[in-house]
Each structure stands twice: as structure tokens, then as C-alpha cells.
């Protein structure tokens, strides 16, 4: 917590102490890192890895998630709980709720030929799928803006959440989502404080409106990249199953998940998610216990002949891009342009 606050302080200093555009951009990059690291801290607290009393974890989640990071706790919990239950399961049909929301990236990215087939009659989807290996990183730049928008809709917009399934359910579904919010007033206050603090920093930047806008755009987009690249390494390019053809629980968790080879930088930068397989098997396990469990899980998988995949950050990224390219080639071959 203290190191994260120090990162935020360094960012603010770079922004309000000088009118230099270059230093303001440095401040924006540091702020992006602050938001990324807040994501890992909120992840720990909201998985109840810290306190035995769940309400304490939720309160820290509101502080770090809503106030510091600008994301809704309730929006994240709905999305993340669904992801943990069905990692890398693609929905049985477009708009269905039996798949993993984290790979519900159509029409921008397709992780299987079947997912890509849903966009065969849409010109925009065809373009994005065809060039998805090239567009992958540019798309990630806008991930945080999308998630922030979903958080605002959840907290202030009547319960709207991720995906289109809420809209499909009409007003009753929206009201049900809103009723599921545990701390609606606290979440509204939290997001309000986040944007008030961000606005205060931007208002007090001596470089004027242009510097403030550049700061906002760079911080938001670079944070999206820093968050999404770690998420992507955890699951993208690994096994994907149809919703009705899943293996048993532990084989599903292991086969759809990639660990990142640990070192000092990776342990800090990825905030525990370098042990993604082990985290998926034991979601409430605190991150400092994951290395020991990692060895036990690897031995268990070897005994039962289940692939336990691990790669360094570079090789893992190459695997993700290679997988996207394979799907794109299959799609173009199967559904050539008319």
C-alpha cells in the first residue's frame, strides 16, 4: 500500500511541479503504473486473501478499486467471478451468459474459429479479425477506458454491467443487477472521489489544458496496456472450450491458464498473477504463498499427465500473437471475402 501511494505521489509531483510537457508525460506513465499496481492490490483484497472478515476486504476493495483506480468493485466482482468459474469457455451463442466474459472480445478479437464465425457477416468484424495479430496491442491501449466506462454505468447507470446480456434482459435485469450491489452509496462516493482527485491534479497542472488532456489520455491508455498485457499472458492463446464441452474443474483451470516464469521484476510487475494457474486453483491463497504451492501443483500435474504451461513474458506474448494469427488465417481461409 505504501509503495503504491509513493508511486502516485511521484506521478503528481511530475505533473504539478513543472509546465514541461515531457515531465507531464512521465507523470502520466507513472500514474498508469500506479493504477496497474492498484489492480493487483484490489485483486488480493477482493479475493479475501488478506482479512478473514470478508467485509474488511470489500472495504479495502472500494478504497483501492473505486477511489484509487476508478473501477467499480461490484462490476469487477461480477466479471471476475464469472471468469474464475468458466475460464476460456466461449459462449454457446452470441450474447449468451455461459462463457468467460474475459474472452468475450468480439467483434475486435476472436480466440477460436468458432468465435470468429459469429462475425463473418459483419464487415467491421472481418477487418478486425483479419488483422488481429497487428491490432492486438493497439486495442489493449483502450482497455482501461472501456472498463472505466463499464464501472460508471454500473455505479451510476442503473446497474448496467459488462457485455450485452444486461441489455438483453431489459429493465428487470438492470434493476436486478443494481440490487446486487453491496455498497452502492460507497461505490458512488468512491468513484466521485477518484474523478475529483484526478480532476484536481489536471486543473493544477501549470502547463494548461493541453498538458492536462495529454496527461489524461496517456495515463488512461498506457494503464490499459499494462493491465491487459498481464491478463492476456494469463489465459490468451491457451486452450479454449465450448461452454458445453468443458473438462472437470481442475483440468479446466490448468489447461486454460499460463504461468509466467518468476523473477524479481515479474513478481512485482504482475502482482502475483505470474502464478495464474495456482491462483485459479486456490483463489483465496495470499500471493506470498503461491511460490510454494506452485511447486506442489506442478508435481501433481506431472503425476496425472496434465500439461502445466509456463513461459517467460516474451515467449508468452509471442504465443498469444501466434494464436491470434492462426485464428485469423483459419477465418480468412474458411470465410473468404465475397
N, C-alpha and C positions, 0 to 999 in steps of 0.2 A: 504493500500500500504506500509506504513512504517513498520508495524508489519511483513509483508511478507518479506521485504528486510532484516529485523533483523533476521528472520529465516534463510535466505540464508547466511547471514554473519556468523551466528553461525555454520552452516554446513562447510563453507570454513575454518573457524578457526580450527575446529576439524581435518580437512584434511591436512592443510599445516603447522600446528604448532608442529606436532609430527609424528614420524615414527611408532607409535603404531598402529597395525592392528585393535585393539579393538576400539580405538578412531576414526580411519578412517571409521569403520563400523557405529559408532554412527553418524559421519558426513554424511554418505550415507543415513541413516534413516531420518535425519533432512532434507536433500536435497529432499528426497521423499515427505516429508510433505510440503516443500516449493512448489514443483511442483503441489501437490494436491490443495493447497490453491490458487495458481495462476489460476488453473482451475476454481475455483468459482468466482474469480475476473474477469477473462476474460469473463465468462458467464454473469456476471452482465453488463459489458460494451457492449458486443456484442448483448445483448438483448435490448440495448438502454434504460437501466434503470437509467442512470446517467446524460447524456447530452441530451438536446433537439435536438442539431445538430448531426445527425447520423454519419457524417464523424469523429467527435471527438471520438465517441465511437469506431469506426473502428480503429482509430489510437492507442487508448489505447489497443484495442484488439491485434494489431500487436506487441505492446511493451510487453504486458503481455503474450500473447499466443505464438507468434513466438520467441521473444528474450528470455523471462524468462523461458517459459515452453517447447519450442521446437515443438509446434504444429502449423499447418497452419490455419490461420483464415478462408480462403476460404474452405478448406477441412472440417473444423468444421461446418461452416455455412450450407453447403450443407447437411451434415449428420444430423445436429441438427434441421434444418428447416423441413426436411422430417419427423423426429421423432415427432416433435410437431404437424404436420398435421395429422399423422396417428399412434399415439402411440399404440403399441401392436397389430397392424394388420399384420398378416403374409401374405406374397406374395401369389398370386394365383397359382404360379408355380415357380420352382427353377430358379433364375436369373431374375424374373420379378421385376419391379420397383414400384409396387403398394403397397408395405409393408413397415413396420418400419425397417430401417437399423439397429437399435439398438438391435433387436431380430433376425437379420439375422446371427445367430451364428452357423448354420450347416456348417460342419458336427461335430462340437465339442459339442454343446448343443442344445437340442430340447425343446421348450416350450409348444408344443402340440403334440399329437399323429400324427396329420396330417403332421407337420413339420418333425417328426421323420421318417415318412413313406418314405420321399424323400431319406433317407439313408439306406433303408432296404437291398439294393443290394450291399452295399459298406462295406467291412469288417472293415475298419478303423472307419467309422461312427457308425457301430453296436457296436464296442467296446466302443467308447466314450459315446454313448447314454446309453448303459447298465450300465456304471459306472459313469454317470454324477453327481450324488449327491456327490460322493467321489472326482471327478476330478474338481468340480466347482472352489474351491479356488486355486488349482494349476494352472488352466487355467487363472484365473484373474491376477496372477503374471506376465503374459506375455502380458497383455492388453496394457500397455504403449508402449512397444516395437513395437507392431503391429500398434498403432495409429501414433507413430513417423515415422514409415516406410511409412504409407499412406500419411503423411504430406510431406515427402521428395518427394514421387512420384508426388504429386500434384504440388508442387512448382518447382521442377527441372526435372520432368519426363514427360513433355508434357501434363499435365492435368489429369493424372490418378487419380481416386478418390476411395472412399470406394466401396466395393463389386465388383462383376464381370460384372455389367451391362455396365461399360465403355468399357471394353474389347470387350463385345458382340457387341457394336456399331461400332467397328472398328476405323480407323484413323479419320474419320469425327467426331465421337462422342468425341474422345480425344481432337481434336482441338477445338470443341465447349466448352468443359469443360475449356480448357485453356483460351479461350476468355472471359469466365465468371469471371475470376479472376479480382477483382477490383484493387488490388495493387500488381501486380506480382513482380516488382523490390523491393518494400519494403519488401515483404514476403521473397524474396531470401536473402536480406540483413539481415533480422531478424533471419532467421534460420542459416545463416552463423555466425552471432554474437553469437547465442546460443551455437553452437558447438565449436566456437573459445574459448568462455569463459569456457565451460566445459573442453575442451582440456587443457587450461591453468592451471586450477585447478589440473587436473590429472598429468600434466607434473611437477608441482611444489610440488607434494606430496613427502616428504622425504623418504617414505617407499619403493619407487621404483615401478617398473612396476606391480608387483603382487598386491600391495596395491591399485594401481590405477585401475586395472581391477576389483578387488573385489568391490571397491567403485562404479564403473560404474554399475556393474551387480546388486548389492544390491539396489542402488538408483533407477534404472530403474524398477526393478521387484516390489519392495515394493511400489513405487508410483503407479504402475498399480493396485495393490491390494487396496490401499487407495482410488483411484479414482473409481474403478469399484464396490467396495462394496457399496458405496453410490448410484451410478447409479442403481445397482441391487436392492437395497431396494426400490427405487422409483417406479419400474414397474414390476420386475420379480416376478412371482408367482401370479400376478393379472390376470384379465380377458384378454383373447386373442381372437381376432375375425378374421375370414377370411376377406380378403380385400373387398369382395363383400357383406358382411353381417354386416356392421358397424352400430351402433346406431347413433343418432344425435350427434352433436358436443359436447355439454357439458356433456352428459351421457357417451360418449366415453372417454373424458378426465378424468372424475371422476372414472369410473369403472375400468379403466386400470392402476390406479395410487394409490400408497400407501404413506401416510404421515408418518413421523417418530415423535414420541412423543418428544416434545421440552423440553430441559433443557439447562443450560448454556454451557455444553460441546458440546451437539448436535448442538446447534446454531452456534458455532464456527467451529466444525469439518465438518459439512455438508454445511456450507456456504450459507444457505437459501434454499437448496434443501430438508430440512426436511419438508417444506411446498410445496411438489411437486404438490399436487392436485391444490392448489391455484395458484401456479406459472403457471401450464398448462392452467388454465382458463384465467389468466391475465399475459401473458409473460413479458410485459414491466413494471410491478409493481416492484418498488425497494424493496429489501429484508426487509428493516426495516418497511415496511407497511404490510408485509404478515401476522403477527400475528393477526392484527385487521380484515383483510379480511378473515382469516381462520375461525373465529367465525361466520362471516356472511354467508360464503359458507356452513359451517356445518349446520347452521339453515335452509338455503334454501333447502339443500339436504333432511333434515329430513321432511320438509314440503311436498316435492314431492316424498318421499319414494324411494330415490335413495341412495344406500349404499355409505357412505363416510368412507373409511377404514383408520385407524391409528393404528400403533403398535410401540413399542419401538424397539431399534436396535437389541436386542437379539431375540425377538419374530418374528420380520420381517425376520431375517436371517433364523430362523427355518422354517418359511413359505416358503421361497424361496427353501430351500433344500428339504422340504417335497413335494413341487410341482414338482421339478425335479425328485424325486424318484417315484412319481405317474406316470409321463410320461414314465419313464424308465420301470416300471413294466408293464404298458399297452403295451409298444412297444414290450417287450420280449414275452408277452402273445399273442399279435396279430401276431407278426412275429418271431416265434421261429427259432432258427438256423437250417439250413438244415443239 
